[in-house]
């Protein structure tokens, strides 16, 4: 059975209270070391190494499940936090990326041939070389391959919201998943536990999709004793900035004649379809019209005051 990022510690579809507690207790074991972010931020490690490796992972895994890529980047960050690389050669970065994708594919039971992503004019690695790098990565990960990620907490947190409409639940989940993917590329989110990123992404998504119900969702998360409320506040605010940048980049990329509905369709076309996409688009159009970018700072202050009620 393939590894499920949403349910890493059990084969059951519904997480039990014991398994949920285990997720919170073990999540830090599946994160990069605390010094990793400091090294990237201070320049002790070249941040371009991470960016290039992530770009290679995206290239090698683009034809497969996006969660495979997410898992591979998780392996990459945890490996780099143990083996800091200062300006490694390009072939080392490529070998590292291929090996992370290969390990993720094995966990996901995805049929990948090494030749599938070595067809360009670059260096060709044999199976033995990739196997050695995989072993080195496994050692850095302490063989903890069933990574606890933000996806592992989504179902639990959504269950606290008690939404009755399946299409709306799916829209909320799809938007939160999209935000989580965006956050992985930003080093600023490496300091937050996966549960904090998951809860913050759901809060951000719920504020966009269901602004009137946002206080209820906020209160539901406030009852979770495992969440550090200060970290949740900071992570949520950081995600709001990421979301704003996304809106601005999409707006700049389309013609001035394109309607807001079409702009939003472009944002969500990859993650939603059918009724969920229609509901999400209509709600977001209304919300974005209400929240003009020029008043973003003011709105952000409101958000902070709301969160501080945790």
C-alpha positions in Angstrom: 0.0 0.0 0.0 1.3 3.4 -1.0 2.2 6.0 1.6 -0.5 8.5 2.2 0.7 12.0 3.3 -2.7 12.7 4.8 -2.6 9.6 6.9 1.1 8.8 7.6 0.8 6.7 10.8 -2.2 4.5 10.1 -4.0 2.7 7.3 -7.4 3.8 8.7 -9.4 6.4 6.8 -10.4 8.1 9.9 -7.7 9.1 12.4 -8.4 8.0 16.0 -7.7 10.3 18.9 -4.5 8.3 19.7 -3.2 8.6 16.2 -3.9 12.3 16.1 -2.0 12.7 19.3 0.9 10.7 17.8 1.0 13.1 14.9 1.5 16.1 17.1 4.0 14.4 19.3 6.2 13.1 16.4 5.9 16.0 13.8 9.1 17.6 14.9 11.0 14.4 14.0 10.1 15.1 10.4 11.3 18.7 10.2 14.7 20.2 9.2 16.9 21.0 12.2 16.4 24.4 13.8 19.7 25.6 12.6 18.8 25.0 8.9 16.6 28.1 8.6 19.2 30.2 10.4 21.9 29.0 8.0 19.8 29.8 5.0 18.9 33.2 6.3 22.4 34.1 7.4 24.0 33.0 4.1 26.0 30.2 5.8 24.3 28.0 3.2 23.6 29.2 -0.3 19.9 29.5 -0.6 20.3 29.1 -4.4 21.2 25.4 -3.8 17.8 24.8 -2.3 16.0 26.7 -5.0 17.9 24.8 -7.8 17.2 21.4 -6.1 13.5 22.2 -5.7 13.3 23.3 -9.4 15.0 20.0 -10.4 12.6 18.0 -8.2 9.6 19.8 -9.8 11.0 19.0 -13.3 11.6 15.3 -12.5 8.2 14.8 -10.9 6.0 17.1 -13.0 4.2 14.2 -14.6 3.3 12.6 -11.3 1.2 13.2 -8.2 2.1 16.7 -6.8 2.3 15.1 -3.3 5.3 13.1 -4.6 7.1 16.3 -5.2 6.1 17.7 -1.8 7.5 14.6 -0.1 10.7 14.8 -2.1 11.2 18.4 -1.0 10.6 17.4 2.6 13.4 14.8 2.2 15.6 17.4 0.6 15.2 20.0 3.4 15.8 17.4 6.1 18.9 16.1 4.3 20.3 19.6 3.7 19.8 20.5 7.4 22.2 17.7 8.2 24.6 18.2 5.3 25.1 21.9 4.6 26.3 22.4 1.1 28.3 25.4 0.1 28.3 26.0 -3.7 28.2 22.3 -4.7 28.6 21.4 -8.3 25.6 21.3 -10.5 25.8 17.5 -10.9 25.6 17.1 -7.1 22.4 19.1 -6.9 20.9 17.1 -9.7 21.9 13.8 -8.2 20.4 14.9 -4.8 17.1 15.9 -6.5 16.8 12.7 -8.5 17.5 10.6 -5.4 14.9 12.5 -3.3 12.3 12.0 -6.1 13.3 8.3 -6.4 12.8 7.7 -2.6 9.5 9.6 -2.6 8.3 7.5 -5.6 9.2 4.3 -3.7 7.2 5.5 -0.8 4.2 6.5 -3.0 4.5 3.2 -4.9 4.9 5.2 -8.1 6.4 3.5 -11.1 9.3 5.7 -12.1 12.2 4.7 -14.3 15.4 6.6 -13.7 15.7 7.1 -17.5 12.4 9.0 -17.4 14.1 12.1 -16.1 17.6 11.7 -17.5 16.8 12.1 -21.1 18.3 15.6 -21.5 21.8 16.4 -22.5 23.1 16.6 -18.9 25.0 14.1 -16.8 23.5 10.6 -16.7 23.7 8.8 -13.3 23.7 5.0 -13.1 21.5 3.1 -10.7 24.4 2.4 -8.4 25.3 6.0 -8.0 21.7 7.0 -7.2 21.4 4.1 -4.8 24.5 5.4 -2.8 23.0 8.9 -2.6 19.7 7.4 -1.5 21.5 5.6 1.3 23.1 8.9 2.4 19.8 10.6 2.4 18.2 7.8 4.4 20.9 8.1 7.0 20.3 11.8 7.4 16.5 11.1 7.7 17.2 8.4 10.3 15.1 6.2 8.0 11.9 8.2 8.9 10.4 8.1 5.5 6.7 8.3 6.6 6.9 12.1 6.9 4.4 14.0 9.0 3.5 17.0 6.9 0.8 19.7 7.0 -1.3 17.4 4.9 -1.4 15.0 7.8 -3.4 17.4 9.9 -5.9 18.7 7.4 -8.7 16.1 8.0 -8.4 16.5 11.7 -8.7 20.3 11.6 -11.5 20.3 9.1 -13.5 17.9 11.2 -13.4 20.6 14.0 -15.2 23.0 11.6 -18.2 20.8 11.3 -19.1 21.8 7.8 -22.2 20.1 6.5 -21.9 20.8 2.8 -19.4 18.4 1.1 -18.7 20.8 -1.9 -17.8 23.6 0.4 -15.6 21.3 2.5 -13.8 20.2 -0.6 -13.4 23.8 -1.7 -11.9 24.7 1.6 -9.5 21.8 1.6 -8.5 22.4 -2.0 -7.6 26.1 -1.3 -5.7 25.1 1.9 -3.7 22.5 0.0 -2.8 25.1 -2.7 -1.6 27.4 0.0 0.5 24.7 1.7 2.2 23.9 -1.6 3.0 27.6 -2.0 4.4 27.8 1.5 6.9 24.9 1.0 9.0 26.9 -1.4 9.4 29.8 1.1 12.2 29.3 3.7 10.3 31.5 6.2 7.9 28.6 6.8 10.6 26.1 7.6 10.5 27.2 11.3 6.9 26.3 11.8 5.7 22.8 12.8 3.6 21.1 10.1 0.5 21.4 12.2 0.9 25.1 12.5 1.3 25.5 8.7 -1.8 23.3 8.2 -4.0 25.2 10.6 -2.8 28.5 9.3 -3.5 27.5 5.7 -7.0 26.5 6.6 -7.5 29.7 8.5 -6.3 31.7 5.5 -8.5 29.6 3.1 -11.6 30.0 5.4 -11.1 33.8 5.6 -11.2 33.9 1.8 -14.1 31.5 1.2 -16.2 31.9 4.3 -15.5 35.3 6.0 -18.7 35.2 8.0 -17.8 31.8 9.5 -14.2 32.7 10.1 -14.6 33.5 13.8 -16.2 30.0 14.3 -13.3 28.3 12.5 -10.8 30.4 14.6 -12.5 29.4 17.8 -12.5 25.8 16.8 -8.7 25.8 16.3 -8.3 27.7 19.6 -9.6 24.7 21.4 -6.7 22.6 20.1 -4.3 22.3 23.0 -1.4 21.2 20.7 -1.3 24.4 18.7 1.0 27.2 19.9 -1.2 30.3 19.4 1.6 32.8 18.9 3.2 30.7 16.2 -0.2 30.2 14.6 -0.7 34.0 14.5 2.7 34.6 12.9 2.4 31.8 10.4 -1.1 33.0 9.4 0.1 36.5 8.8 2.9 35.3 6.7 0.6 33.2 4.6 -1.7 36.2 4.1 1.3 38.0 2.6 1.9 35.0 0.3 -1.7 34.9 -0.8 -1.7 38.7 -1.5 1.4 38.3 -3.7 -0.4 35.5 -5.6 -3.4 37.7 -6.3 -1.1 40.5 -7.5 1.0 38.3 -9.7 -2.1 36.8 -11.4 -3.6 40.3 -11.8 -0.5 41.5 -13.6 -0.3 38.5 -15.8 -3.8 38.9 -17.4 -5.2 41.5 -19.6 -7.0 44.5 -18.1 -10.1 43.4 -19.9 -10.3 40.0 -18.1 -12.9 39.9 -15.4 -12.2 39.1 -11.7 -14.1 35.8 -12.2 -11.7 34.7 -14.9 -8.7 35.7 -12.9 -9.8 33.6 -10.0 -10.6 30.7 -12.4 -7.0 30.7 -13.4 -5.9 30.5 -9.8 -8.1 27.6 -8.9 -8.5 25.7 -12.2 -5.7 23.3 -11.2 -7.2 22.3 -7.8 -10.9 22.5 -8.1 -13.6 21.6 -10.6 -17.3 21.4 -11.0 -19.6 22.7 -8.3 -16.7 23.3 -5.9 -14.9 25.6 -8.4 -18.1 27.6 -9.0 -18.8 28.1 -5.3 -15.2 29.0 -4.6 -15.0 31.5 -7.5 -18.2 33.3 -6.6 -17.3 33.6 -2.9 -13.7 34.8 -3.6 -14.9 37.3 -6.1 -17.2 38.8 -3.5 -14.4 38.8 -0.9 -11.7 40.3 -3.1 -14.0 43.1 -4.2 -14.6 43.8 -0.5 -10.9 43.8 0.4 -9.0 46.1 -1.9 -5.3 45.8 -2.0 -4.8 49.4 -1.0 -6.5 48.7 2.3 -4.5 45.5 3.0 -2.6 46.9 5.9 -5.7 47.9 7.6 -7.3 44.6 7.1 -4.2 42.8 8.3 -4.6 44.7 11.6 -8.1 43.4 11.9 -6.9 39.9 11.3 -4.3 40.2 14.0 -6.8 41.5 16.6 -9.1 38.6 15.8 -6.4 36.0 16.1 -5.2 37.4 19.4 -8.6 36.3 20.9 -7.3 32.7 20.9 
